[in-house]
Amino acid sequence: MKLNDKARFYFLATTVKESRESTEGEYGPNFDFYLKPLRRHTALAGCPRMSPRAVCCSSGLGIATSIPYTGDAPNEQRGVVEATTRYPVTHRVLISDRNRLDLRSKEGEFSWRYRNRLTVETELSVGRVRINPYARGEIYYDSKYDR
């Protein structure tokens, strides 16, 4: 639900599949708000995927559970805080840098995970069809495993 030009509220429901079978699901409320970039980008005007609000900050709560739910596996409660900054390199190439902190609690044991994801994308047109090829990489640190 779009609250205004700077914020939206939504309910997220996701599932993870392995070998075509759902193994885990997560659901919960989320809130996004958009900020203007600290400096004006000259390439911004020609980049159709780039809004004037180039920084997106998000927060949310979630419950992760096993699927099918049998009742014997404990749920994991999660809090998420993330910020994504977008940098137009040219009018056709966009770099996005997402920094995310997952706060996790399972059976009273607290842990956290920091994730950094870098994406480089462009937009190509073939006739009336538009495609967005991209390359993405993510690194993370998990306090539960100290890795």
C-alpha positions in Angstrom: 0.0 0.0 0.0 1.6 3.3 -1.1 1.2 5.7 1.8 2.6 8.7 -0.2 5.5 9.5 -2.6 8.1 8.7 0.1 6.7 5.6 1.9 4.9 2.3 1.4 3.7 -0.4 3.7 3.4 -4.0 2.6 3.0 -7.6 3.9 5.6 -10.0 2.7 5.1 -13.7 2.2 7.9 -15.8 0.7 8.9 -19.4 0.3 12.2 -21.2 -0.4 12.1 -24.2 -2.6 14.6 -27.0 -2.9 14.1 -29.7 -5.5 10.7 -28.3 -6.3 9.6 -28.7 -2.6 8.9 -25.8 -0.3 11.2 -26.1 2.7 10.9 -22.7 4.4 8.5 -19.7 4.4 8.6 -16.3 5.9 5.9 -13.7 6.4 5.4 -10.4 8.1 4.8 -6.6 7.8 7.4 -4.3 6.1 7.8 -0.5 5.8 9.8 1.2 3.1 10.7 4.9 2.9 12.6 6.7 0.2 15.1 9.5 0.6 16.7 11.9 -1.9 20.3 11.3 -2.7 22.9 13.4 -0.9 24.2 14.8 -4.2 22.5 15.3 -7.5 23.5 12.8 -10.2 23.8 14.2 -13.7 23.1 10.7 -15.2 19.9 10.5 -13.3 17.8 12.3 -15.9 18.4 9.7 -18.6 18.0 6.6 -16.5 14.4 5.4 -16.7 14.8 3.0 -13.7 16.1 5.8 -11.5 13.7 7.8 -9.4 14.7 11.1 -7.8 14.5 9.2 -4.5 17.7 7.1 -5.0 17.9 5.8 -1.4 15.4 3.3 -0.1 15.4 2.4 3.6 13.4 -0.6 4.8 12.4 -2.2 8.1 10.3 -5.2 8.8 9.4 -8.1 11.1 9.0 -11.6 10.0 8.4 -15.2 11.2 10.3 -17.9 9.5 8.9 -21.4 9.6 9.5 -24.8 8.1 7.1 -26.0 5.3 5.2 -28.2 5.7 4.7 -26.9 9.2 4.7 -29.9 11.6 4.8 -28.1 14.9 8.0 -29.8 16.0 10.5 -27.3 14.4 10.6 -23.9 16.2 9.8 -20.7 14.4 12.5 -18.0 14.0 11.5 -14.4 14.6 13.4 -11.9 12.5 13.8 -8.1 12.4 15.2 -6.6 9.3 16.8 -3.2 8.7 18.2 -2.4 5.3 19.3 0.5 3.1 19.7 0.4 -0.7 21.6 3.2 -2.5 21.5 3.5 -6.2 24.3 5.1 -8.3 23.8 5.8 -12.0 27.2 5.3 -13.7 25.9 6.4 -17.1 22.4 6.9 -18.4 22.2 3.2 -19.2 24.2 1.5 -16.3 22.9 1.5 -12.7 24.7 0.2 -9.6 22.8 -0.7 -6.5 24.4 -1.3 -3.1 22.1 -3.0 -0.5 23.2 -3.2 3.2 21.0 -5.4 5.3 21.0 -6.4 9.0 18.9 -9.4 10.0 18.2 -9.7 13.8 17.2 -13.3 14.6 15.8 -15.1 17.6 15.2 -18.8 17.7 14.4 -20.7 20.9 15.5 -17.7 22.9 19.0 -17.6 21.2 19.8 -14.3 19.6 22.0 -13.9 16.5 22.5 -11.4 13.7 23.5 -11.5 10.1 25.0 -8.6 8.0 24.5 -8.9 4.2 25.9 -6.6 1.5 24.7 -7.1 -2.1 26.1 -5.3 -5.1 24.1 -5.2 -8.4 25.1 -3.8 -11.8 22.3 -3.6 -14.3 21.4 -2.0 -17.6 18.4 -1.9 -19.9 18.3 -3.1 -23.5 15.6 -2.8 -26.1 15.0 -5.3 -28.8 12.1 -4.0 -30.8 9.3 -3.4 -28.4 10.7 -5.7 -25.8 12.9 -4.4 -23.0 15.2 -6.6 -21.0 17.3 -5.9 -17.9 20.5 -8.0 -17.8 22.3 -7.7 -14.4 25.1 -9.2 -12.4 24.8 -9.6 -8.7 27.0 -10.7 -5.8 26.4 -10.9 -2.1 28.7 -11.4 0.9 27.5 -11.8 4.5 28.6 -12.4 8.0 26.6 -14.6 10.4 27.2 -14.1 14.1 25.8 -17.5 15.0 28.6 -19.2 13.1 31.2 -16.3 13.5 31.7 -16.5 9.7 
